[in-house]
């Protein structure tokens, strides 16, 4: 799954997003790129659950 998170600005944002997704799926693999504002997720969760986790962390994801 791939998401654009335009309000991801720094490594603190990366840690917050990764922690939020991992809380819902401890086995998830999360890759964040602050420069491109992209978050790549390999998870057993569906995309809406991952989006909700990112929203719960305080960010506004867009599904790509």
N, C-alpha and C positions, 0 to 999 in steps of 0.2 A: 504494500500500500504506500502511496505517496501523497503527501500533503504539503501545501504551501502555508507557511505561518509567517505572515508579514510583520507581526509584532514580536518576533524572536530576534533579539538584538545582541545577545552576549552569551558567554558560557554559563552564566547563572540561568538564563532562559533554557538552554540546552539541558542542564541538570534538572530543572523543574519539569520539563516536558518528559524527559526520560523516566524520572521518578514516578510521575503520574501514570504513564503507560505501564511501567513495570509493576506498579501496585495492583493493577487489574490483571496483568499477565506476567508473572515473574520470569517466564521463559522468552519473553519478547526480545527481539533484537531491534534496537533503535539507532538510527544514524541521523544526525542533525548537521546541517551545513548552514552556519549563520550568514555567510556571504550570499548564498542563493536563496535563503529562507526556506529550504526544503527539508522535510522530515521523511525518512524512509523507514517503514516499520514492517518487520516480519513477525507476525503474531497469529495465534489461534483465534483472536478476537475478530469480529467483523469490523468493517470500516467505520460504521456509526458508533460503535463502542470506543474505538480508538479516538475518533473525533471528540466524543464526549469527555474522554480522559484529558485530552489537550485543553478543551474548554474549561474543565474543572480546575486545571492548573492556572487558568487566567488568560489564556491565549485564544486567538480566533483562527482556527484552521480552515483551509479550503481543500476539499478533496480534488485530487488531480487525476 
